[in-house]
């Protein structure tokens, strides 16, 4: 008997993706509010260390895990690379406006697309190549090299997007081998461990106020990932993905109203170009997946090869 797919609830999916965007923008806003009084490595470490409390529901899955040497190596490498990305992200947050951080963060799906073709053997069709090129044009519109100084914060965000893309690719591969809760839980643990020596090297005594706000950073980050999971369960990604682009709107508004950041039309234009590219890739992948599913469900006629 074929399994009946869960009914799609698009309005619920859109609602949870809106919650996701609000949570993730809250994370960036809180980190921006904390400023650079605390080193980036220490801020990242405390965010993940305080977030370990949210792993308690995952303990049964983690205890049941039989760790192979290969899995341990993969978890370790992913944790190290993700930790470097976290440091760069926290650094960028104190150097460039919220809108620029949010817009440049949309480059991660583009790097994931390239990495999937280079390392996972996925086909990179001409449409996807053109979409990637368009996304890079969007990044150049934001950075405007030669027309203004490209700051260390911009370079840090490029590194962040690349490292997070590698982390997501590794998660995609590992998700077929272990429980999803284990993938999330091991990332939190390994990132905390790898950030510890970086944080120790630059440690400054934190205030209780800083610890309080970093706890909320961890809470909003966890809530955002949980809400995103609920959104994916409620509706197809073709419905939920476009809603994520509202994060740029929230970031522009919050940066202007709460931090007095000027609204940069180049950032909005470049972010829109990147968002369009990501949306095209998302919709195209969903279309190809639907075609493949129909081909599987359609029986081949006698002497034929089925739906092509």
PyMOL commands that set and color helices and strands:
alter all, ss='L'
color gray80, all
select helices_A, chain A and resi 10-34+40-63+69-93+98-105+107-119+126-143+152-174+180-201+208-234+237-244+246-259+265-297
alter helices_A, ss='H'
color red, helices_A
deselect
rebuild
show_as cartoon
